[in-house]
Amino acid sequence: MNKPQVDLLSDDFLLEVKNMKYKNLALELLKRILNDEISMRQTTNLAQAKKFSEMMTGVFKRYTNAQIDTAQVLQELCDIAEHLRLEDNSAKQLGLTPEEFAFYTVLSQNQSTQFLQDEKMRELIHAIVTRVRKSAT
């Protein structure tokens, strides 16, 4: 029997979290979920995990320094969750495997590849990953 797929970062779930009566509890829940998501990504996409980890650190640093309140933290965590989802969708739209998308992430952050369009970048990544896989076996 197939298990139903529950997307913890869906709009419905994030709305439920935002509307929770106890904001501190909602904040901790979302923080744990996002930290777990980021940890899982570290195994396949270190650049992406680092980016989102830095975003989380920045939010909580401002919260600790009393620059933002709990409601603002909650909103920013929801924004981070949305960015995570958008990056997942972008990998699917580009037709890249998780490993290929990790490579894409690194290349897209490099100044020397800024001129490449997504289609050319995808072709390049497919070719490189295929060659690396062949040489590894």
A tleap script that builds the chain and sets N, CA, C and O, in Angstrom:
source leaprc.protein.ff14SB
mol = sequence {
  NMET ASN LYS PRO GLN VAL ASP LEU LEU SER
  ASP ASP PHE LEU LEU GLU VAL LYS ASN MET
  LYS TYR LYS ASN LEU ALA LEU GLU LEU LEU
  LYS ARG ILE LEU ASN ASP GLU ILE SER MET
  ARG GLN THR THR ASN LEU ALA GLN ALA LYS
  LYS PHE SER GLU MET MET THR GLY VAL PHE
  LYS ARG TYR THR ASN ALA GLN ILE ASP THR
  ALA GLN VAL LEU GLN GLU LEU CYS ASP ILE
  ALA GLU HIE LEU ARG LEU GLU ASP ASN SER
  ALA LYS GLN LEU GLY LEU THR PRO GLU GLU
  PHE ALA PHE TYR THR VAL LEU SER GLN ASN
  GLN SER THR GLN PHE LEU GLN ASP GLU LYS
  MET ARG GLU LEU ILE HIE ALA ILE VAL THR
  ARG VAL ARG LYS SER ALA CTHR
}
set mol.1.N position { 0.844 -1.186 0.000 }
set mol.1.CA position { 0.000 0.000 0.000 }
set mol.1.C position { 0.885 1.244 0.000 }
set mol.1.O position { 1.817 1.343 0.798 }
set mol.2.N position { 0.600 2.183 -0.882 }
set mol.2.CA position { 1.380 3.410 -0.958 }
set mol.2.C position { 1.022 4.344 0.183 }
set mol.2.O position { -0.144 4.492 0.552 }
set mol.3.N position { 2.056 4.971 0.735 }
set mol.3.CA position { 1.833 5.954 1.790 }
set mol.3.C position { 1.523 7.297 1.142 }
set mol.3.O position { 2.127 7.643 0.127 }
set mol.4.N position { 0.599 8.054 1.707 }
set mol.4.CA position { 0.326 9.364 1.133 }
set mol.4.C position { 1.530 10.278 1.326 }
set mol.4.O position { 2.199 10.229 2.359 }
set mol.5.N position { 1.801 11.111 0.324 }
set mol.5.CA position { 2.918 12.034 0.389 }
set mol.5.C position { 2.459 13.309 1.093 }
set mol.5.O position { 1.531 13.973 0.633 }
set mol.6.N position { 3.095 13.644 2.184 }
set mol.6.CA position { 2.759 14.848 2.933 }
set mol.6.C position { 3.890 15.845 2.737 }
set mol.6.O position { 5.037 15.571 3.090 }
set mol.7.N position { 3.567 16.987 2.180 }
set mol.7.CA position { 4.571 18.015 1.969 }
set mol.7.C position { 4.545 18.969 3.151 }
set mol.7.O position { 3.630 19.780 3.295 }
set mol.8.N position { 5.566 18.857 3.994 }
set mol.8.CA position { 5.619 19.687 5.187 }
set mol.8.C position { 5.864 21.155 4.870 }
set mol.8.O position { 5.704 22.010 5.741 }
set mol.9.N position { 6.243 21.454 3.660 }
set mol.9.CA position { 6.494 22.844 3.300 }
set mol.9.C position { 5.426 23.385 2.345 }
set mol.9.O position { 5.641 24.387 1.663 }
set mol.10.N position { 4.275 22.711 2.307 }
set mol.10.CA position { 3.192 23.165 1.429 }
set mol.10.C position { 2.590 24.471 1.955 }
set mol.10.O position { 2.739 24.813 3.128 }
set mol.11.N position { 1.915 25.180 1.073 }
set mol.11.CA position { 1.262 26.429 1.475 }
set mol.11.C position { 0.259 26.197 2.592 }
set mol.11.O position { 0.174 26.990 3.530 }
set mol.12.N position { -0.501 25.110 2.494 }
set mol.12.CA position { -1.510 24.815 3.516 }
set mol.12.C position { -0.870 24.595 4.873 }
set mol.12.O position { -1.336 25.120 5.883 }
set mol.13.N position { 0.200 23.818 4.890 }
set mol.13.CA position { 0.872 23.547 6.157 }
set mol.13.C position { 1.470 24.823 6.741 }
set mol.13.O position { 1.339 25.081 7.937 }
set mol.14.N position { 2.125 25.621 5.901 }
set mol.14.CA position { 2.730 26.863 6.386 }
set mol.14.C position { 1.675 27.832 6.918 }
set mol.14.O position { 1.916 28.542 7.894 }
set mol.15.N position { 0.521 27.859 6.282 }
set mol.15.CA position { -0.568 28.707 6.753 }
set mol.15.C position { -1.063 28.229 8.119 }
set mol.15.O position { -1.341 29.030 9.012 }
set mol.16.N position { -1.164 26.908 8.260 }
set mol.16.CA position { -1.559 26.342 9.559 }
set mol.16.C position { -0.572 26.724 10.645 }
set mol.16.O position { -0.970 27.094 11.749 }
set mol.17.N position { 0.700 26.638 10.339 }
set mol.17.CA position { 1.737 26.982 11.315 }
set mol.17.C position { 1.652 28.460 11.681 }
set mol.17.O position { 1.728 28.815 12.858 }
set mol.18.N position { 1.496 29.319 10.681 }
set mol.18.CA position { 1.389 30.760 10.942 }
set mol.18.C position { 0.197 31.082 11.840 }
set mol.18.O position { 0.258 32.000 12.658 }
set mol.19.N position { -0.886 30.320 11.681 }
set mol.19.CA position { -2.112 30.601 12.434 }
set mol.19.C position { -2.197 29.871 13.762 }
set mol.19.O position { -3.226 29.931 14.435 }
set mol.20.N position { -1.134 29.184 14.149 }
set mol.20.CA position { -1.142 28.492 15.437 }
set mol.20.C position { -1.283 29.512 16.567 }
set mol.20.O position { -0.768 30.627 16.486 }
set mol.21.N position { -1.985 29.108 17.610 }
set mol.21.CA position { -2.237 30.001 18.744 }
set mol.21.C position { -0.937 30.359 19.464 }
set mol.21.O position { -0.725 31.510 19.848 }
set mol.22.N position { -0.081 29.373 19.639 }
set mol.22.CA position { 1.167 29.582 20.368 }
set mol.22.C position { 2.309 29.799 19.373 }
set mol.22.O position { 2.850 28.846 18.812 }
set mol.23.N position { 2.663 31.065 19.166 }
set mol.23.CA position { 3.647 31.435 18.150 }
set mol.23.C position { 5.029 30.845 18.437 }
set mol.23.O position { 5.740 30.460 17.508 }
set mol.24.N position { 5.418 30.772 19.718 }
set mol.24.CA position { 6.727 30.198 20.049 }
set mol.24.C position { 6.794 28.729 19.664 }
set mol.24.O position { 7.828 28.253 19.195 }
set mol.25.N position { 5.703 28.017 19.860 }
set mol.25.CA position { 5.640 26.609 19.480 }
set mol.25.C position { 5.706 26.471 17.951 }
set mol.25.O position { 6.400 25.600 17.427 }
set mol.26.N position { 4.987 27.327 17.259 }
set mol.26.CA position { 4.990 27.327 15.795 }
set mol.26.C position { 6.400 27.608 15.278 }
set mol.26.O position { 6.862 26.973 14.330 }
set mol.27.N position { 7.074 28.562 15.909 }
set mol.27.CA position { 8.430 28.916 15.508 }
set mol.27.C position { 9.371 27.721 15.683 }
set mol.27.O position { 10.151 27.414 14.780 }
set mol.28.N position { 9.307 27.053 16.817 }
set mol.28.CA position { 10.171 25.895 17.072 }
set mol.28.C position { 9.876 24.752 16.109 }
set mol.28.O position { 10.793 24.086 15.630 }
set mol.29.N position { 8.598 24.525 15.827 }
set mol.29.CA position { 8.208 23.473 14.894 }
set mol.29.C position { 8.794 23.730 13.512 }
set mol.29.O position { 9.406 22.845 12.914 }
set mol.30.N position { 8.606 24.930 13.016 }
set mol.30.CA position { 9.101 25.274 11.687 }
set mol.30.C position { 10.631 25.272 11.653 }
set mol.30.O position { 11.229 24.863 10.659 }
set mol.31.N position { 11.251 25.721 12.717 }
set mol.31.CA position { 12.715 25.715 12.807 }
set mol.31.C position { 13.246 24.285 12.694 }
set mol.31.O position { 14.205 24.035 11.964 }
set mol.32.N position { 12.630 23.353 13.411 }
set mol.32.CA position { 13.076 21.958 13.363 }
set mol.32.C position { 12.876 21.348 11.980 }
set mol.32.O position { 13.750 20.646 11.470 }
set mol.33.N position { 11.728 21.618 11.382 }
set mol.33.CA position { 11.445 21.074 10.050 }
set mol.33.C position { 12.458 21.606 9.035 }
set mol.33.O position { 13.003 20.846 8.234 }
set mol.34.N position { 12.704 22.911 9.075 }
set mol.34.CA position { 13.646 23.498 8.130 }
set mol.34.C position { 15.070 22.997 8.371 }
set mol.34.O position { 15.802 22.730 7.418 }
set mol.35.N position { 15.462 22.870 9.627 }
set mol.35.CA position { 16.797 22.343 9.924 }
set mol.35.C position { 16.942 20.912 9.409 }
set mol.35.O position { 17.999 20.543 8.898 }
set mol.36.N position { 15.893 20.109 9.540 }
set mol.36.CA position { 15.916 18.741 9.007 }
set mol.36.C position { 16.026 18.747 7.490 }
set mol.36.O position { 16.791 17.971 6.917 }
set mol.37.N position { 15.262 19.622 6.835 }
set mol.37.CA position { 15.319 19.737 5.370 }
set mol.37.C position { 16.724 20.126 4.918 }
set mol.37.O position { 17.257 19.562 3.962 }
set mol.38.N position { 17.309 21.083 5.605 }
set mol.38.CA position { 18.649 21.552 5.250 }
set mol.38.C position { 19.671 20.444 5.480 }
set mol.38.O position { 20.571 20.254 4.662 }
set mol.39.N position { 19.543 19.717 6.572 }
set mol.39.CA position { 20.466 18.603 6.861 }
set mol.39.C position { 20.387 17.528 5.784 }
set mol.39.O position { 21.412 16.989 5.368 }
set mol.40.N position { 19.186 17.216 5.336 }
set mol.40.CA position { 19.021 16.214 4.284 }
set mol.40.C position { 19.676 16.667 2.987 }
set mol.40.O position { 20.220 15.846 2.248 }
set mol.41.N position { 19.630 17.945 2.707 }
set mol.41.CA position { 20.194 18.479 1.470 }
set mol.41.C position { 21.722 18.499 1.500 }
set mol.41.O position { 22.363 18.529 0.450 }
set mol.42.N position { 22.301 18.482 2.692 }
set mol.42.CA position { 23.759 18.523 2.800 }
set mol.42.C position { 24.413 17.322 2.138 }
set mol.42.O position { 25.547 17.416 1.669 }
set mol.43.N position { 23.722 16.206 2.093 }
set mol.43.CA position { 24.321 15.014 1.502 }
set mol.43.C position { 24.388 15.086 -0.018 }
set mol.43.O position { 25.273 14.484 -0.626 }
set mol.44.N position { 23.463 15.814 -0.638 }
set mol.44.CA position { 23.457 15.879 -2.103 }
set mol.44.C position { 23.806 17.253 -2.660 }
set mol.44.O position { 24.358 17.344 -3.756 }
set mol.45.N position { 23.497 18.326 -1.931 }
set mol.45.CA position { 23.705 19.671 -2.462 }
set mol.45.C position { 24.251 20.581 -1.369 }
set mol.45.O position { 23.506 21.323 -0.727 }
set mol.46.N position { 25.545 20.511 -1.172 }
set mol.46.CA position { 26.194 21.261 -0.104 }
set mol.46.C position { 26.041 22.774 -0.281 }
set mol.46.O position { 25.845 23.494 0.698 }
set mol.47.N position { 26.127 23.252 -1.508 }
set mol.47.CA position { 26.006 24.692 -1.761 }
set mol.47.C position { 24.620 25.196 -1.375 }
set mol.47.O position { 24.485 26.262 -0.774 }
set mol.48.N position { 23.604 24.434 -1.719 }
set mol.48.CA position { 22.233 24.808 -1.380 }
set mol.48.C position { 22.028 24.755 0.138 }
set mol.48.O position { 21.420 25.656 0.717 }
set mol.49.N position { 22.529 23.713 0.769 }
set mol.49.CA position { 22.394 23.573 2.221 }
set mol.49.C position { 23.085 24.730 2.934 }
set mol.49.O position { 22.559 25.270 3.908 }
set mol.50.N position { 24.251 25.104 2.453 }
set mol.50.CA position { 24.997 26.214 3.066 }
set mol.50.C position { 24.217 27.518 2.940 }
set mol.50.O position { 24.126 28.290 3.894 }
set mol.51.N position { 23.659 27.757 1.762 }
set mol.51.CA position { 22.895 28.992 1.528 }
set mol.51.C position { 21.706 29.089 2.485 }
set mol.51.O position { 21.483 30.127 3.107 }
set mol.52.N position { 20.944 27.992 2.597 }
set mol.52.CA position { 19.768 28.023 3.460 }
set mol.52.C position { 20.140 28.030 4.939 }
set mol.52.O position { 19.425 28.611 5.756 }
set mol.53.N position { 21.229 27.401 5.282 }
set mol.53.CA position { 21.707 27.414 6.658 }
set mol.53.C position { 22.107 28.831 7.064 }
set mol.53.O position { 21.823 29.273 8.177 }
set mol.54.N position { 22.767 29.534 6.152 }
set mol.54.CA position { 23.143 30.924 6.422 }
set mol.54.C position { 21.910 31.816 6.558 }
set mol.54.O position { 21.887 32.734 7.378 }
set mol.55.N position { 20.894 31.544 5.757 }
set mol.55.CA position { 19.648 32.309 5.865 }
set mol.55.C position { 19.020 32.106 7.250 }
set mol.55.O position { 18.583 33.060 7.894 }
set mol.56.N position { 18.986 30.849 7.691 }
set mol.56.CA position { 18.421 30.530 9.011 }
set mol.56.C position { 19.229 31.199 10.124 }
set mol.56.O position { 18.665 31.777 11.053 }
set mol.57.N position { 20.530 31.114 10.018 }
set mol.57.CA position { 21.402 31.714 11.029 }
set mol.57.C position { 21.170 33.217 11.116 }
set mol.57.O position { 21.108 33.776 12.212 }
set mol.58.N position { 21.043 33.863 9.983 }
set mol.58.CA position { 20.793 35.304 9.953 }
set mol.58.C position { 19.486 35.680 10.628 }
set mol.58.O position { 19.422 36.659 11.372 }
set mol.59.N position { 18.449 34.906 10.368 }
set mol.59.CA position { 17.141 35.178 10.976 }
set mol.59.C position { 17.239 35.055 12.498 }
set mol.59.O position { 16.774 35.929 13.228 }
set mol.60.N position { 17.843 33.970 12.966 }
set mol.60.CA position { 17.896 33.755 14.413 }
set mol.60.C position { 18.889 34.671 15.113 }
set mol.60.O position { 18.748 34.939 16.307 }
set mol.61.N position { 19.885 35.151 14.392 }
set mol.61.CA position { 20.802 36.133 14.973 }
set mol.61.C position { 20.054 37.441 15.226 }
set mol.61.O position { 20.200 38.058 16.281 }
set mol.62.N position { 19.254 37.852 14.250 }
set mol.62.CA position { 18.467 39.089 14.431 }
set mol.62.C position { 17.421 38.913 15.532 }
set mol.62.O position { 17.141 39.848 16.283 }
set mol.63.N position { 16.846 37.716 15.627 }
set mol.63.CA position { 15.858 37.419 16.671 }
set mol.63.C position { 16.518 37.471 18.046 }
set mol.63.O position { 15.963 38.052 18.979 }
set mol.64.N position { 17.685 36.873 18.175 }
set mol.64.CA position { 18.411 36.872 19.439 }
set mol.64.C position { 18.805 38.285 19.846 }
set mol.64.O position { 18.806 38.609 21.034 }
set mol.65.N position { 19.133 39.116 18.890 }
set mol.65.CA position { 19.510 40.505 19.161 }
set mol.65.C position { 18.298 41.424 19.290 }
set mol.65.O position { 18.448 42.645 19.342 }
set mol.66.N position { 17.104 40.846 19.343 }
set mol.66.CA position { 15.844 41.577 19.507 }
set mol.66.C position { 15.605 42.594 18.394 }
set mol.66.O position { 15.001 43.642 18.621 }
set mol.67.N position { 16.082 42.279 17.194 }
set mol.67.CA position { 15.838 43.156 16.056 }
set mol.67.C position { 14.516 42.820 15.377 }
set mol.67.O position { 13.927 43.665 14.704 }
set mol.68.N position { 14.051 41.584 15.555 }
set mol.68.CA position { 12.763 41.167 15.018 }
set mol.68.C position { 12.027 40.359 16.081 }
set mol.68.O position { 12.646 39.766 16.964 }
set mol.69.N position { 10.695 40.343 15.985 }
set mol.69.CA position { 9.904 39.598 16.966 }
set mol.69.C position { 9.522 38.215 16.436 }
set mol.69.O position { 9.860 37.855 15.309 }
set mol.70.N position { 8.819 37.454 17.260 }
set mol.70.CA position { 8.463 36.080 16.921 }
set mol.70.C position { 7.653 36.006 15.633 }
set mol.70.O position { 7.894 35.129 14.803 }
set mol.71.N position { 6.702 36.905 15.457 }
set mol.71.CA position { 5.869 36.893 14.255 }
set mol.71.C position { 6.713 37.129 12.994 }
set mol.71.O position { 6.472 36.514 11.955 }
set mol.72.N position { 7.695 38.020 13.097 }
set mol.72.CA position { 8.562 38.286 11.950 }
set mol.72.C position { 9.457 37.082 11.651 }
set mol.72.O position { 9.696 36.754 10.489 }
set mol.73.N position { 9.949 36.429 12.703 }
set mol.73.CA position { 10.766 35.233 12.510 }
set mol.73.C position { 9.944 34.171 11.803 }
set mol.73.O position { 10.405 33.538 10.853 }
set mol.74.N position { 8.734 33.988 12.274 }
set mol.74.CA position { 7.843 32.993 11.677 }
set mol.74.C position { 7.617 33.284 10.195 }
set mol.74.O position { 7.632 32.369 9.372 }
set mol.75.N position { 7.411 34.544 9.857 }
set mol.75.CA position { 7.216 34.929 8.457 }
set mol.75.C position { 8.474 34.656 7.636 }
set mol.75.O position { 8.391 34.151 6.516 }
set mol.76.N position { 9.624 34.985 8.187 }
set mol.76.CA position { 10.873 34.765 7.451 }
set mol.76.C position { 11.169 33.276 7.289 }
set mol.76.O position { 11.715 32.868 6.264 }
set mol.77.N position { 10.822 32.466 8.271 }
set mol.77.CA position { 10.998 31.018 8.142 }
set mol.77.C position { 10.069 30.468 7.064 }
set mol.77.O position { 10.448 29.569 6.313 }
set mol.78.N position { 8.862 31.002 6.990 }
set mol.78.CA position { 7.938 30.594 5.922 }
set mol.78.C position { 8.496 30.994 4.558 }
set mol.78.O position { 8.337 30.262 3.581 }
set mol.79.N position { 9.146 32.147 4.492 }
set mol.79.CA position { 9.771 32.585 3.245 }
set mol.79.C position { 10.906 31.645 2.842 }
set mol.79.O position { 11.060 31.317 1.665 }
set mol.80.N position { 11.697 31.214 3.822 }
set mol.80.CA position { 12.783 30.267 3.551 }
set mol.80.C position { 12.202 28.948 3.040 }
set mol.80.O position { 12.726 28.352 2.099 }
set mol.81.N position { 11.117 28.499 3.670 }
set mol.81.CA position { 10.456 27.265 3.232 }
set mol.81.C position { 9.981 27.400 1.786 }
set mol.81.O position { 10.095 26.461 0.999 }
set mol.82.N position { 9.455 28.556 1.447 }
set mol.82.CA position { 9.004 28.806 0.073 }
set mol.82.C position { 10.183 28.764 -0.905 }
set mol.82.O position { 10.065 28.209 -1.997 }
set mol.83.N position { 11.307 29.346 -0.515 }
set mol.83.CA position { 12.507 29.307 -1.367 }
set mol.83.C position { 12.989 27.869 -1.570 }
set mol.83.O position { 13.413 27.502 -2.666 }
set mol.84.N position { 12.925 27.062 -0.520 }
set mol.84.CA position { 13.297 25.646 -0.634 }
set mol.84.C position { 12.419 24.950 -1.665 }
set mol.84.O position { 12.905 24.220 -2.529 }
set mol.85.N position { 11.124 25.192 -1.556 }
set mol.85.CA position { 10.180 24.581 -2.485 }
set mol.85.C position { 10.422 25.045 -3.915 }
set mol.85.O position { 10.365 24.245 -4.848 }
set mol.86.N position { 10.688 26.322 -4.086 }
set mol.86.CA position { 10.952 26.865 -5.425 }
set mol.86.C position { 12.194 26.239 -6.040 }
set mol.86.O position { 12.216 25.956 -7.238 }
set mol.87.N position { 13.225 26.019 -5.235 }
set mol.87.CA position { 14.439 25.388 -5.760 }
set mol.87.C position { 14.174 23.940 -6.148 }
set mol.87.O position { 14.704 23.454 -7.147 }
set mol.88.N position { 13.351 23.248 -5.357 }
set mol.88.CA position { 12.981 21.871 -5.711 }
set mol.88.C position { 12.233 21.852 -7.041 }
set mol.88.O position { 12.495 21.008 -7.898 }
set mol.89.N position { 11.308 22.781 -7.203 }
set mol.89.CA position { 10.541 22.865 -8.455 }
set mol.89.C position { 11.444 23.214 -9.626 }
set mol.89.O position { 11.252 22.708 -10.732 }
set mol.90.N position { 12.418 24.065 -9.394 }
set mol.90.CA position { 13.313 24.450 -10.474 }
set mol.90.C position { 14.147 23.276 -10.946 }
set mol.90.O position { 14.424 23.158 -12.139 }
set mol.91.N position { 14.551 22.406 -10.033 }
set mol.91.CA position { 15.289 21.197 -10.436 }
set mol.91.C position { 14.402 20.317 -11.314 }
set mol.91.O position { 14.860 19.777 -12.321 }
set mol.92.N position { 13.142 20.175 -10.933 }
set mol.92.CA position { 12.210 19.360 -11.718 }
set mol.92.C position { 11.971 19.981 -13.091 }
set mol.92.O position { 11.953 19.273 -14.098 }
set mol.93.N position { 11.791 21.291 -13.134 }
set mol.93.CA position { 11.540 21.970 -14.406 }
set mol.93.C position { 12.723 21.861 -15.354 }
set mol.93.O position { 12.555 21.772 -16.570 }
set mol.94.N position { 13.920 21.869 -14.780 }
set mol.94.CA position { 15.119 21.739 -15.608 }
set mol.94.C position { 15.373 20.291 -16.018 }
set mol.94.O position { 16.190 20.026 -16.900 }
set mol.95.N position { 14.678 19.363 -15.382 }
set mol.95.CA position { 14.856 17.955 -15.699 }
set mol.95.C position { 16.170 17.398 -15.174 }
set mol.95.O position { 16.787 16.540 -15.805 }
set mol.96.N position { 16.596 17.892 -14.012 }
set mol.96.CA position { 17.870 17.473 -13.435 }
set mol.96.C position { 17.658 16.546 -12.247 }
set mol.96.O position { 16.721 16.712 -11.467 }
set mol.97.N position { 18.543 15.572 -12.127 }
set mol.97.CA position { 18.539 14.712 -10.948 }
set mol.97.C position { 19.066 15.536 -9.768 }
set mol.97.O position { 19.624 16.612 -9.981 }
set mol.98.N position { 18.903 15.057 -8.532 }
set mol.98.CA position { 19.444 15.809 -7.386 }
set mol.98.C position { 20.954 16.078 -7.498 }
set mol.98.O position { 21.421 17.159 -7.140 }
set mol.99.N position { 21.708 15.093 -7.993 }
set mol.99.CA position { 23.151 15.281 -8.152 }
set mol.99.C position { 23.452 16.328 -9.220 }
set mol.99.O position { 24.333 17.171 -9.048 }
set mol.100.N position { 22.715 16.264 -10.315 }
set mol.100.CA position { 22.912 17.243 -11.387 }
set mol.100.C position { 22.513 18.638 -10.919 }
set mol.100.O position { 23.168 19.622 -11.265 }
set mol.101.N position { 21.444 18.727 -10.136 }
set mol.101.CA position { 21.021 20.035 -9.640 }
set mol.101.C position { 22.047 20.605 -8.661 }
set mol.101.O position { 22.238 21.820 -8.606 }
set mol.102.N position { 22.705 19.742 -7.893 }
set mol.102.CA position { 23.764 20.201 -6.989 }
set mol.102.C position { 24.888 20.839 -7.810 }
set mol.102.O position { 25.417 21.892 -7.455 }
set mol.103.N position { 25.233 20.186 -8.899 }
set mol.103.CA position { 26.264 20.715 -9.793 }
set mol.103.C position { 25.782 22.024 -10.418 }
set mol.103.O position { 26.543 22.986 -10.518 }
set mol.104.N position { 24.541 22.056 -10.829 }
set mol.104.CA position { 23.935 23.258 -11.414 }
set mol.104.C position { 24.001 24.424 -10.418 }
set mol.104.O position { 24.321 25.553 -10.789 }
set mol.105.N position { 23.695 24.134 -9.157 }
set mol.105.CA position { 23.714 25.166 -8.111 }
set mol.105.C position { 25.103 25.786 -7.996 }
set mol.105.O position { 25.245 27.008 -7.944 }
set mol.106.N position { 26.117 24.938 -7.957 }
set mol.106.CA position { 27.492 25.434 -7.844 }
set mol.106.C position { 27.872 26.247 -9.079 }
set mol.106.O position { 28.427 27.339 -8.963 }
set mol.107.N position { 27.571 25.711 -10.254 }
set mol.107.CA position { 27.920 26.422 -11.487 }
set mol.107.C position { 27.186 27.748 -11.628 }
set mol.107.O position { 27.760 28.729 -12.100 }
set mol.108.N position { 25.931 27.783 -11.226 }
set mol.108.CA position { 25.151 29.013 -11.385 }
set mol.108.C position { 25.633 30.112 -10.440 }
set mol.108.O position { 25.369 31.290 -10.679 }
set mol.109.N position { 26.334 29.741 -9.376 }
set mol.109.CA position { 26.878 30.742 -8.455 }
set mol.109.C position { 28.223 31.278 -8.929 }
set mol.109.O position { 28.726 32.264 -8.390 }
set mol.110.N position { 28.803 30.634 -9.930 }
set mol.110.CA position { 30.112 31.017 -10.446 }
set mol.110.C position { 29.956 32.104 -11.502 }
set mol.110.O position { 29.127 31.986 -12.404 }
set mol.111.N position { 30.748 33.152 -11.388 }
set mol.111.CA position { 30.683 34.275 -12.337 }
set mol.111.C position { 30.988 33.854 -13.778 }
set mol.111.O position { 30.427 34.413 -14.721 }
set mol.112.N position { 31.863 32.882 -13.945 }
set mol.112.CA position { 32.279 32.504 -15.296 }
set mol.112.C position { 31.201 31.764 -16.080 }
set mol.112.O position { 31.336 31.602 -17.293 }
set mol.113.N position { 30.135 31.311 -15.421 }
set mol.113.CA position { 29.063 30.601 -16.128 }
set mol.113.C position { 27.782 31.430 -16.223 }
set mol.113.O position { 26.754 30.920 -16.670 }
set mol.114.N position { 27.827 32.674 -15.816 }
set mol.114.CA position { 26.641 33.520 -15.830 }
set mol.114.C position { 26.081 33.731 -17.233 }
set mol.114.O position { 24.885 33.975 -17.391 }
set mol.115.N position { 26.927 33.641 -18.244 }
set mol.115.CA position { 26.481 33.876 -19.615 }
set mol.115.C position { 25.709 32.696 -20.204 }
set mol.115.O position { 25.012 32.855 -21.205 }
set mol.116.N position { 25.826 31.522 -19.597 }
set mol.116.CA position { 25.143 30.332 -20.120 }
set mol.116.C position { 23.656 30.365 -19.802 }
set mol.116.O position { 23.259 30.722 -18.693 }
set mol.117.N position { 22.849 29.997 -20.761 }
set mol.117.CA position { 21.413 29.871 -20.536 }
set mol.117.C position { 21.156 28.536 -19.853 }
set mol.117.O position { 21.992 27.634 -19.899 }
set mol.118.N position { 19.991 28.415 -19.219 }
set mol.118.CA position { 19.666 27.188 -18.478 }
set mol.118.C position { 19.768 25.942 -19.351 }
set mol.118.O position { 20.242 24.906 -18.886 }
set mol.119.N position { 19.335 26.023 -20.598 }
set mol.119.CA position { 19.363 24.872 -21.495 }
set mol.119.C position { 20.798 24.423 -21.772 }
set mol.119.O position { 21.098 23.229 -21.739 }
set mol.120.N position { 21.667 25.368 -22.039 }
set mol.120.CA position { 23.078 25.044 -22.297 }
set mol.120.C position { 23.737 24.506 -21.021 }
set mol.120.O position { 24.523 23.560 -21.068 }
set mol.121.N position { 23.408 25.113 -19.903 }
set mol.121.CA position { 23.956 24.662 -18.621 }
set mol.121.C position { 23.500 23.231 -18.344 }
set mol.121.O position { 24.288 22.403 -17.887 }
set mol.122.N position { 22.242 22.943 -18.618 }
set mol.122.CA position { 21.709 21.599 -18.394 }
set mol.122.C position { 22.432 20.576 -19.266 }
set mol.122.O position { 22.799 19.503 -18.787 }
set mol.123.N position { 22.636 20.899 -20.536 }
set mol.123.CA position { 23.353 19.996 -21.444 }
set mol.123.C position { 24.775 19.752 -20.948 }
set mol.123.O position { 25.257 18.619 -20.958 }
set mol.124.N position { 25.436 20.807 -20.519 }
set mol.124.CA position { 26.799 20.694 -20.013 }
set mol.124.C position { 26.843 19.798 -18.774 }
set mol.124.O position { 27.717 18.939 -18.652 }
set mol.125.N position { 25.921 19.999 -17.880 }
set mol.125.CA position { 25.876 19.216 -16.645 }
set mol.125.C position { 25.588 17.748 -16.943 }
set mol.125.O position { 26.234 16.863 -16.382 }
set mol.126.N position { 24.624 17.485 -17.820 }
set mol.126.CA position { 24.330 16.093 -18.201 }
set mol.126.C position { 25.581 15.412 -18.753 }
set mol.126.O position { 25.884 14.273 -18.398 }
set mol.127.N position { 26.296 16.113 -19.617 }
set mol.127.CA position { 27.497 15.542 -20.234 }
set mol.127.C position { 28.573 15.266 -19.188 }
set mol.127.O position { 29.196 14.204 -19.200 }
set mol.128.N position { 28.788 16.209 -18.295 }
set mol.128.CA position { 29.828 16.039 -17.269 }
set mol.128.C position { 29.465 14.922 -16.302 }
set mol.128.O position { 30.305 14.080 -15.986 }
set mol.129.N position { 28.230 14.905 -15.835 }
set mol.129.CA position { 27.810 13.871 -14.884 }
set mol.129.C position { 27.890 12.486 -15.527 }
set mol.129.O position { 28.313 11.527 -14.882 }
set mol.130.N position { 27.491 12.379 -16.777 }
set mol.130.CA position { 27.573 11.102 -17.491 }
set mol.130.C position { 29.033 10.648 -17.593 }
set mol.130.O position { 29.337 9.476 -17.366 }
set mol.131.N position { 29.914 11.555 -17.925 }
set mol.131.CA position { 31.335 11.222 -18.056 }
set mol.131.C position { 31.934 10.812 -16.703 }
set mol.131.O position { 32.721 9.868 -16.630 }
set mol.132.N position { 31.563 11.515 -15.651 }
set mol.132.CA position { 32.071 11.193 -14.311 }
set mol.132.C position { 31.564 9.815 -13.883 }
set mol.132.O position { 32.324 9.026 -13.321 }
set mol.133.N position { 30.305 9.523 -14.139 }
set mol.133.CA position { 29.738 8.216 -13.782 }
set mol.133.C position { 30.455 7.098 -14.538 }
set mol.133.O position { 30.743 6.046 -13.968 }
set mol.134.N position { 30.743 7.326 -15.819 }
set mol.134.CA position { 31.432 6.308 -16.626 }
set mol.134.C position { 32.846 6.065 -16.110 }
set mol.134.O position { 33.305 4.925 -16.048 }
set mol.135.N position { 33.527 7.136 -15.743 }
set mol.135.CA position { 34.900 6.976 -15.280 }
set mol.135.C position { 34.970 6.389 -13.865 }
set mol.135.O position { 35.997 5.841 -13.465 }
set mol.136.N position { 33.871 6.509 -13.114 }
set mol.136.CA position { 33.851 5.966 -11.753 }
set mol.136.C position { 33.616 4.463 -11.756 }
set mol.136.O position { 33.919 3.788 -10.772 }
set mol.137.N position { 33.079 3.929 -12.851 }
set mol.137.CA position { 32.792 2.484 -12.894 }
set mol.137.C position { 33.836 1.704 -13.621 }
set mol.137.O position { 33.726 0.483 -13.735 }
savepdb mol mol.pdb
quit
